[in-house]
Amino acid sequence: MQALQSAALRPSPLDPLRKPQYPTSLPSNNAKPPVKRLPFTISASASTVSSPKRETDPKKRVVITGMGLVSVFGNDVDAYYEKLLAGESGITPIDRFDASKFPTRFGGQIRGFKSEGYIDGKNDRRLDDCLRYCIVAGKKALEDADLGGDRLGKIDKIRAGVLVGTGMGGLTVFSDGVQALIEKGYRKITPFFIPYAITNMGSALLAIDLGLMGPNYSISTACATSNYCFYAAANHIRRGEADLMIAGGTEAAIIPIGLGGFVACRALSQRNDDPKTASRPWDKDRDGFVMGEGAGVLVMESLEHAMKRDAPIIAEYLGGAVNCDAYHMTDPRADGLGVSSCIQSALEDAGVSPEEVNYINAHATSTVVGDLAEVNAIKKVFKNTSGIKINATKSMIGHCLGAAGGLEAIATVKAITTGWLHPTINQFNPEPSVEFDTVANKKQQHEVNVAISNSFGFGGHNSVVAFSAFKP
């Protein structure tokens, strides 16, 4: 996620940190002569360059056996993807609180969320929405994996873990606690303030509820959170530390302090007169991202474990990578090195060549700087863009922050299983430099060979994960 960089129009309080200077010479004190480095080249001959190899060990191959979500389009995976294929926008005016004094007054707000059957009523009333979304999405993913209810007892719970992250944590509980302290004093702060605000509690509550004793923690890397969780969860499986992991992201930040914070960053669209067209990645008239919320969770397990229990295998996780731009708090590197190297590392981890990738679910937040920076980085890796289709889920559901990668991974897997790519809507005046087929405004039929899903976050956190259809 990147904040806008339009100094002349919308000066940002982050401007003093916008252009870090890379050192061009060593300090004069105790200066050492530069090291003479030998040129390094890679020969293209078959004798020196080996083709990438995918994992073949069933103990280390990671498959997707379940998917669960909470979204602006409801809590059903198939219904969610049908809405995406239809090109519907979930962006509406915010009515959860009075947003009339904010310069941005709309978002991908979830309405009518119900947790019956997944969370008991007493706890449901106490929990932050961030935790409610996490628990419901996690349990629905297990149901999809044929592990709902008593069926969960057929796995070794000591070797099953949970890794669901969040960028903001229990923001409503935190905000309410601060307000209680200011208005009524510390005695009026709920005893659940700390437990429900900290970012690790979603993973913990799922594990407590289900009895899962394997690896359990959360990752918080802003809008790259979900992909970081997928990558880490898969590595736990590949290292033999777990048979099964519930992984993804959750977020519920559409509250006054959340909206106000992103307004202060100058990051949000202000297209209040037409919210449904506000999120328009790669369109010349984009003016910032649109806040969303929800949760997206995958059940990931070793192929060996999935086959032993005759699990429904939906797709395969091939590999991934994470890294850091090491450049700026909110802006991407101008040279795109962080993103391009992350994509390359993900392909290497997946055992995939660039030529095998023919679909990219892009980060594409609808920011002036970020959209083109991502495309330029992609071009560095994929020299031939003609066979690659790229789309932006955020054009319809907004930017769900820590949950974005989870919801987009589900969209990516559904593209693989259905053979249909959802459109990128609101493509009215496309940027000519994009050069990719962005599946503009209308769904397209497309047989996906290998797909990658990109997620980037404040702090320069980059993450890329690769999926394909499962082939025994």
N, C-alpha and C positions, 0 to 999 in steps of 0.2 A: 504494500500500500504506500502510495506516495502523496504527499501534500502538493498542492499546486505551486507552481513557480512562475508567477506573473507579477513581478515586482512593481511594474508601472500601474497595474490595475488593482491588485489586491495584496498590498505589502504584508508580509508575514512576520510575526515576532520571532520566528526562527531564522530570519535572514542573516544575523551575525554568524551563524554556523553553516551557512550554505556552501561555502567554497573552501573546504580544507585544502591546505597547500601540501603537496607531496614534496619531500626534500629532494633537491636536485644536486646537492653536494654535501660532503661531510663537514662537521663543524671544524673551524680553524684550529681550535685547541686540540693537541694530540692527534692531528689529522694523519690518517694513514693513506698511502697511495692506493688508488683503485686496483682491485683485483682484476687481472686479465683473464677473461673467460673464453674458453674455446667455443667456437660455433657448434651448435647442436642441431643436427638435421635428422629427419626420419626418412628412410628409404621407403618407397612405395612397393618394393618388390615383395613377393609372397614369402621369400626366404627370411625376411627381417620383420615383417608386420603380420601378426596373426589375426585372423578374424575374431570378432567378439564371440564368446561362448556363453550360452545361457546355463543356468544351474540345472543339473540333471538329478541330483541326489534328492529323493522324495522326502528326506528329513529336512532338507534346506529349501526346497521349493515352497513358496508361500502362496496359498490360494485364498480367494475371497468366497466365503460360504454364507454370509449374511450381510444385509444392509438395513439400517434403520435411520429414520430422520424425524425431525420436527422442522417444519418450514412454513413460510407464508402461504404455501399451497396445501397445507395440511400435513398429516403424519403418515401418509401412505406413499411408499416409494413409486409405485406404478402411476398413481394419480399425479404425483409431483412431476414425473417425467412427461406425462401426457400434457400437462399445462405448459411445460417448457417447449415441447414439440409444437404446440399450438401457438407459440409466440405470445403468450399472455404476460402481462406485467402485474406483479404483485405490489407495486409501489402506489401508495395512497397517502392522503393527508394523515398526520399523526393525530389521534384522538385519545390516546392513553393519558395525556396530560395537556394542559393548555400551552400550546407551542406558538401562540399567536405573536409573541414578542421576539421570536427567534428569526433570523434571516433565512433559515431553512426550516420548513414546517411539514416535511413529508419523509417517508421512509418505508422500508419493507416490514411493517409492523405486523406481528402475528396476532390474529383475533380468534377468540373462541377456543383457545387451547384447553384441552381436557386430558387429565391424566388418570381417569378412573381405570382400575384394573392394573395399574402400574405403580402407583404411589398411594399409600393409605391416607385417608382424609386428614388426620391430625398433622402428619408431617407435611402434607401438600400445602397446608395453610401457612406453614412456617418457612418453607424453602424459597430461596431466590429462584427466579425463572431460569437462570443459568443452570442451576442444579436440576430443576424439574425437566428441562429440555434434555439434559444429559441422561437422566435415568430412563425417561420414556424412549429416547432414541436407542439407547443401549439395549434395553429389554426387547424392543421391536427387532433389532438386529439379531438377537439370539433366537427369537421366534422364527425369523426368516432362515436361520441356520439350522432349523429343526432342533433347537435346544431350549425351547420355551418351557416354563413350568418344571414339572418333574423330570422331563427329558434331560435337563442339565445334569442330573445325577449320574448319567452314563459316562461323563468325562472325569478325568482326574483333576479336581479343583485346585490341587496344589500346583499344578502345571498350567493353570489358566490365569491370565492377568488382565489388567485394565490400564489403558493409557489414553485417557481423554483429557485434552488440554483446553485452555481458554485464555484469551488475550486479556480480558478485563476482570474475570472472576465475578463474585456476587456483588455486582455494582449497586443494585437496589438496596440490599441489606446494608452495604457500606454507607450509602447516601443517607438512608433512614437513621442509621446509628449516629452519624455526625449531626444530623438535624436534632435528634433526641438529646444529644450531649449539649448542644448550644441552647436549646429552648428549655430543657427540663433538668439538665444535670446528668451526671454519670450513672446515677441509680436507675435511670429509665432506659439505659442501653440494654437491649436483649442479650441474654447469655449466649444466644446463637450468633451474635455479631461476628466474632472472629471465625468460628468454624464455617459459617456459610459464606463468608467473604473471601477466604483464601482459595487460591486457584486449584489446589490439589483435591478439594473435597468431592468433586464430581466422580473422579476415579475411586475415591475411598468409599463413597456411599454405594456405588454400584457393587463394589467388591463385598462390602458388609452385607448388603441385601441378598447377594447371590452366593456368598461363601467362597469367592474366588481368591486364592491365596498366592497366586503367582506374582510376577513383577507388577508393581502398582505405583504410579506417580503421575504427575501431569507435567506438560511442557508449556511454557508461555513465551512464544516468539511472535507476538502480535498477530498479524494476518497470515503468517506462515505456519501457525500453530498446528493445524490438523495434519499437514504433510510431514512436519517434524515427527508427529506422533506415529504416523504410518511407518515412517522410515525406522524409527526406534523400535516399534513393536515387531516389525519384520526381522530386525537384527536379533532381538531376543529369541525368536523362533529359530533363526539360522544358527545361532550359537548353541542351540539345544537347551536353552533356559526355560522355554515354555513350548507347549504344544499349540496353544490357542491364545490369542490376544483380542480383546475388544478395544478398538482404537478409533480416534477421531477428534472432533472439536465441538465446543458448545459456546454460545454467546447470547447475552441478553442485555444490550447496552442502550436500547432506545428508551432512555429516561432523561430528565432534564440535564443532569450533570454530564451524561454521555454525549447527548446532542450538543450541549454547550461547549464541551471540550473540543469536539471536532470542528465546530464553528470557529473556535479560537485559533485552530490550526490553519484556517482558510482552506480546508480540504473538501468541503461539501458543495454539491450543486445547489444553486439557489433558484432553480426553475419551478417556483411555487405555482405558477399559472398552469403548468402542465406536467405534473409529477410523473406520469407514466412514461414520458419521453425523456426524463431527466438523465437516466443512466444510458449513455450512448457511447460505449467504447469505440475508439478509432474514428469517430465522427469529428469533423473539423470544429463543430460548435459545442463540443463537450465542455463542461465547466466545473467538474468535480464529481466525486463519487456520491452514492446514495447509501445511507446506513440500512443494514438488514439485520436479521437475527435468526436464531434457530440452533440446530445441532445436526451433525452428520457423522454416522458411526459405521464402521465396517467390522465384521468378524473375520479375522485373519488367522489361518492355521496352517500347519505344515501339511503338505500333500499326503504324507504317510498317515498322519492322524485323521485327516478328512476321509481318506479312503477306508481306513479301518472302521469308521463309524458310519460309512455309506452316506456321507454328507452331500447336500446339494451344492456342487461346485459351480459358482457363477462366473468367475473369471480368475486370472492369475495376476498377482503382483510380481512384476519382474525385477524391480529394483528402484533405487532412488538415491538422492544426494541432498546434502545441506551445506551451506557455507555462508559467508558474510561479505558484504561489499567493503566493509572497513572504510567507509567514506563519509556518511552523513546520517543524521538522525532520521530524516524523512525522505530525502531525495535519492534517486538511484544514481549510480556512477554514470558519468557521461559516456565512458568508453564501453559500458555494458559488460565489463570483464567478469563481474561477480555472477551475473545471470548466465552468461554463455558458458563459463567454466562449470557452473552447477549443472547445467543441462548435459554437458559432456561427461561429467562425473556420474550422473544418473544413468546415462546410456551405458557407460562402462560397467557400472554395478549391475545393470540389467542384462548385460551380454548382448546388447543391441547396437546395430550400426545406425547412423543417421538416416540411411536410405530406407530402413525398415519402418520408420515412423511416418504415418500418414494422417494423424489427427492430433491436434494440440488443444486442450482446454486451457485457455490462457488466463492469466491473472487479471488482466484487462479491467481496471477499475473505473475507467472513464475520467481519468485525470489527464491534464494537458501534457505533463512531462512523462508520467509513468507508462502510458499506453505505447508511445513510440519507442521509449527506451527498451521495453520488453521485446517489441518487434525487431528492433535493430540487433538485439542480442541473439534472438532466434535465428536471424539471417546469418550470423557468424557461424552457426553450427550446421544449419541446413542450407546448403548452397543452392539446391534446386527446390524452389518453392512451389512448383507447378502441381506436384502430387499431394501437397499437404493442405488439409482444411483446418481452420482455426476458428474457434467460437468463444463467446463470452457469456457464461451463465449469469454473471452479475447484471447484465442488461435487463434481466427480468426480475431477479430476486434481491437486487442490491448487493452491497458488500457486507457479508455476515461476519467479518472480522475473524476471530479465532475459529469460527465454525465454517468459514468460506471454503477451505480446502476439503472439508468433509462432505459438504453438500455438492461440491464440484466433482469430487471423486466418484460419488454416486451417479452423477450425470454422465461422467466419463465411462463408467462401467455399463450403464444403460445404453450408451451409444454403441458399445461393443456388442452387447447382447441383442439389441434390436435392429442394428444396421441403419439406424436413423440418427442424424445429428440435429440437435435443436438449433434454431436460428439465433443469430445475434440481432436483436431488434433495435429499432431507432437508428438505422443506418441511412440517414438522409443525405449527408454530404461527406462521403468517406474520404479519409486521408489517402492521397494517391501513393504515398511512400510505403503503405502497408504491404501491397503486392501479393498478399495471400487471399485465398478465397475465405472470407469471414462468415460464410453461410448467412448472408445478409437477408434479414427480414422473413425468410421462409425456410422451413426445414429441408434437409437434403438427405437422400438415401446414400449411404456410404459404408462400404465394408471396411471396418477398421482392422488394420494389421497390428500395429503397435500404437498406443496412445500415451501421451505424457500430459500431466496436469501440473501447472505452475502455480506457486503461491509465494508471495514476497511480503515482508513485513517491515514496519518502522524499526529502525536500527540496522537496516541493511541485511536482514535475515532472508536468505533465499532458500527455496526448497522445490524439488522436482521429483515426482514419482511416475513410474511407468507401469502400464497395465496392458494385458492382451487377453484374447480369448484363451480359455484353458484347452490345451492339447495334451493328452496323455503321453 
